[in-house]
Amino acid sequence: MKRESLVKKNLDLLDEFLKHAFDHPDVLEVVPQDGTLVLLPAGDPVLERQNRKTLRQLRASGGEVVTMRLKATKRKVSKVG
């Protein structure tokens, strides 16, 4: 997977996470203050493999890591401005 595609897909997942967090702010409590959240995409096995690779690297470095599975939807471009 090209880096550009990987970044875009992860931004889509982050967008979904932020939408969920606005509706359910308690979800933020599961992420340690100095920890890392790794989002695992439902329905995209290629991106999931890449993110699991990142997850393994973070865990190997000894950091606190939390995972969450999300389904990304197509991002809508803002028409503000």
Rosetta blueprint (number, residue, H / E / L):
1 M L
2 K L
3 R H
4 E H
5 S H
6 L H
7 V H
8 K H
9 K H
10 N H
11 L H
12 D H
13 L H
14 L H
15 D H
16 E H
17 F H
18 L H
19 K H
20 H H
21 A H
22 F H
23 D H
24 H L
25 P H
26 D H
27 V H
28 L H
29 E H
30 V H
31 V L
32 P L
33 Q L
34 D L
35 G L
36 T E
37 L E
38 V E
39 L E
40 L E
41 P E
42 A L
43 G L
44 D L
45 P H
46 V H
47 L H
48 E H
49 R H
50 Q H
51 N H
52 R H
53 K H
54 T H
55 L H
56 R H
57 Q H
58 L H
59 R H
60 A H
61 S L
62 G L
63 G L
64 E L
65 V E
66 V E
67 T E
68 M E
69 R E
70 L E
71 K L
72 A L
73 T L
74 K L
75 R L
76 K L
77 V L
78 S L
79 K L
80 V L
81 G L
